[in-house]
Amino acid sequence: MATEINALIQALRDFARERDWEPFHSPKNLASALSVEAAELLENFQWLTEAQSRQLSIDQRAAVAAEAADVLLYLLQLCDQTGIDLLDAARQKMVVNAKKYPVDRSRGNSKKSGDW
């Protein structure tokens, strides 16, 4: 998977370079764009019930996939610009979350760790 992610990051670099977009891809701008795309992803679920959100139509699923891809692409660009190894950061966060949310206290419970 790391190889595929690295290839995707390189493709994003090439895409931006070909269009002379690198000057616009500051961490601040990429984080802003990421936030906008995350909101567009959320928009696909606005007004759906929990059940409806689990049973998307083919068109709804395609729309969610397109927005999820935008989120991923901006996140990869942001991490590339800031020198963050996203897979390593995710692994580290999983370790932190395992400590913060032990199975015996978290199973079937949606409360945040500070709310116990």
C-alpha positions, 0 to 999 in steps of 0.5 A: 500500500505504501508504494501505491500511496507514494505513486499517487503522491508523485502523480499529484506532484506531476499534476500540479507541476504541469499546471504550475499550481505549486505556488498555490499549494501551501499547507494553509491553502491545502488544509482549507481545500481539505475542509471544503471537500470534507464538507462536500462529502458530508453534504451527501449525507445531509438529511438522510437517516442513519439507515439511509446513509448505510444504503446509498443508491448507485448515484449517491455512492458515486457522489460520495466516492468522488468527494472522498477521493477529493478529501484523500487527494488534498490530505496527501498533498497536505502531508507531502507539503509538510513532510508528514508520513501519513501511514506512520502518523495513522499507525501512531494515532491507532496506538494512542487511541488504543490506550485512550479507548481500552476495550473494556471501557469502550465496547459498545460505548460511544462516549469520549474518554473524558466522559467516563 
